[in-house]
């Protein structure tokens, strides 16, 4: 295949089994169903990390989570990134995404035009995942890390985040002044000059006595960035008004409260859905504004960028859609004359999606999650229509995938274990994947595939050799099939190869093994979970105490041990 444009669409937290092409209600994803039929559709794909910050190295540099010191550094230490490879081969590159620290973590490497479409409050919440970990360790009597280390390390993290927020303010002022970024009730209702001034002031106070500043927080105080983001939210909510579309959404949700409760897959799921619906009914868009832009907003940004492109080079664009992750189903953030019209159209889609769900007698799930899939499906339909209008669809490889799965639609109790970021259940790790272009053979690929294979396959499709540092295998080269999938995790908070347990998952078509070890004592590693995926595909029965099965795992244990050695080596 000759050089083609490349669009990589990452539908965050999309579980393939909840889509029509994955076996759920067909009308939930009619457009994706048709795209899958006309694509190289990959059925058995797993991410190498979960959640997003753990998964992105696979999509941006074909590397594993804990390579090069771990997700603490994103892809900043990688030899070369996917975007850099394409740029070296004459591509114009762009990214429309939601990353917590894009520059510090290296996600802007090789990207000509980078739009970090994320809310300041999400960045602050990600910081707090790390800060709270250190606070817990600081207060613990037996944490393995002393108080001075907690202070010193959190000082470094906080310094980085202050710089990142200042860069965030600078970038968004540029976005708003440009012709690319549409009007937004999330981003345009922020006084970036005020945020920048407050952050600079906080940085001055912090730099005056860094150790004591962080010590006060660890002993129960509040960080300056948290105070700033709280005020941002308070100020912004005052500027958000109720539209006709908001009222229609509330009415739809009110009429479906009982149905959602009764048809959820579990009590835990039902409770979660009910809380979310009641919050949306009570507060409308206001509590939803501290998160991410809608798919419609991201699409409008991409369309504007396309129309304003000046070079004639082939392009690569990474597009991240967050609506499934957020259970969002209408464009809550676009501020223009067409807003009511857009939202009314989407309310029709929402209403129809719920009716289709109600019509399925066997339905079990989270209707908000599935309605968000229907919303995202419509966004992708509009993207394809736009590419046709621009006469570039035939010359473009469109790759649709997800960075990770999600526990939201289904929260069963398994061996008294709950879903967490350190879990490796299939609904958290299985992702969709399809490669669409008329030059690609239409087929269903059933072999095991890792998310690190996506970059390598794309490069193969456009006749570019993959760098030696890439860990992926090309799906086009059928001689490089995988016998197993590797995934790994260290839980929320800082990536700490010294103090935090390392969990490695080895998955074949028949068995799944979760191996855990301490970085300080790797020889004391143990098998934490073991599942027979043939007899127990839902992973209800942990076989870790079954001696017969344990004998079958010896090759998998060797693989896990070798991976731990690579990480620590």
Protein Blocks (a to p, Z undefined) as FASTA:
>chain_A
ZZddddddddehiafklpmknopafklmmmlmmmmmmcccdfbbcdfbdcfklmmmmmmn
opafkgghijklommmgmbdfklmmmmnopacddddddfblmlnopmgopabacddbdfk
lmmmmmmmmmmmmmmmmmpmblopafklmmmmmmmmmmmmmmmmmmmmmmmmmmmmmmkb
ccdfklmmccfklmmmmmmmmmmmmmmommlmmmmmmnopacfklmmmmmmmmmmmmmpc
cdfklmmmmmmmmmmmmmmmmmpcbfklmmmmmmmmmmmmmnommlmmmmccdfklmmmm
mmmmmmmpmbfcdcddddddfklmnopabdfkbccfklmmmmmmmmmmmmmmmmmmmmmm
kbgcdfklmmmmmmmmmmmmmmmmmmmmnopmmmpccddddfbdcfklpccdeehiacdf
kbccfklmgccdddddfkbccdddfbdcdfklmmmmmmmmnopacdfklmbdcfklmmlc
cfbdcdddebeajddfklpccddddddfkbccdddddfklmmlgccfbdcdfklmmnoma
ccklmmklmmmmmmmmmmmmmmmmmmmZZ
